[in-house]
Amino acid sequence: MTHSYGYKRRTRHKFKKGFKQHGAIHISKTLTTYKIGDIVDVVVDGAIHKGMPYKYYHGRTGRVFNVNPRSIGVIVNKQVRNRIIPKRIHVRIEHLKLSTSRESFLAKIRENDQVQLK
């Protein structure tokens, strides 16, 4: 049998949920507020098919450029051969989470400010 060329091809393990993570999504995921300029991680929830981004963007980090009632616009960098293209995608809230990549940087800034005040 030949393999398929569908939109979600070869995502069996990529989009699966973790151990004891199955079931309905938590309400806190829906109630999270996103502002323009926030850094977010695109983590696809395989149980929610609406607003699901393409498989390439799973695990990527981007910056919010637009906020709509049901989706968030995210700028994600994509490498195509020898150049990096900033792609603008709209993703539903269920497939996003606020990134923690900047927290250590902000903590270091706060620590440096405390040292300068003393």
PEBELUR-V485990 format. One record per pair of residues at least 12 apart in sequence whose ideal C-beta (glycine too) atoms are under 7 Angstrom apart, sorted by sequence separation. I is the first residue (numbers start at 0). J is the second residue. D is the distance in Angstrom with one decimal. If there is no record, write none. Layout:
BEGIN
I;J;D / I;J;D
END
This chain:
BEGIN
61;73;4.1 / 62;74;5.1 / 61;74;5.3 / 74;87;5.6 / 75;88;6.3 / 43;57;4.6 / 61;75;3.8 / 41;56;4.8 / 42;57;6.9 / 72;87;6.2 / 73;88;5.7 / 41;57;6.3 / 42;58;6.8 / 59;75;4.9 / 41;58;7.0 / 72;89;5.1 / 73;90;5.8 / 41;59;5.1 / 56;75;5.7 / 70;89;4.5 / 71;90;5.9 / 24;44;6.7 / 40;60;5.3 / 41;61;6.6 / 50;70;5.7 / 70;90;6.1 / 70;91;5.3 / 71;92;6.3 / 38;60;6.3 / 39;61;6.2 / 55;77;7.0 / 69;91;6.2 / 64;87;6.6 / 38;62;5.8 / 39;63;6.0 / 71;95;5.8 / 36;62;6.5 / 37;63;4.6 / 36;63;6.3 / 35;63;5.5 / 14;43;5.4 / 16;45;6.2 / 34;63;6.8 / 35;64;6.4 / 15;45;6.0 / 16;46;6.7 / 33;63;5.4 / 14;45;3.5 / 35;66;6.5 / 41;73;6.6 / 56;88;6.4 / 33;66;5.9 / 39;73;6.1 / 41;75;6.8 / 52;88;5.6 / 33;71;5.2 / 52;90;5.0 / 60;98;5.4 / 50;90;6.0 / 60;100;6.3 / 13;54;6.1 / 50;91;2.7 / 49;91;6.0 / 52;94;6.2 / 51;94;6.2 / 10;54;5.1 / 13;57;5.8 / 47;91;6.8 / 50;94;6.5 / 47;93;4.4 / 7;54;6.7 / 47;94;6.9 / 41;90;6.2 / 44;93;5.0 / 44;94;5.6 / 43;94;5.2 / 42;94;6.5 / 41;94;6.2 / 41;95;6.2 / 42;96;5.8 / 39;95;4.9 / 40;96;5.3 / 39;96;6.6 / 39;97;6.0 / 40;98;4.8 / 39;98;5.7 / 37;97;6.5 / 38;98;4.3 / 31;92;7.0 / 38;100;6.4 / 29;92;6.1 / 38;101;5.6 / 28;92;6.9 / 28;93;6.3 / 31;97;6.7 / 24;93;5.8
END
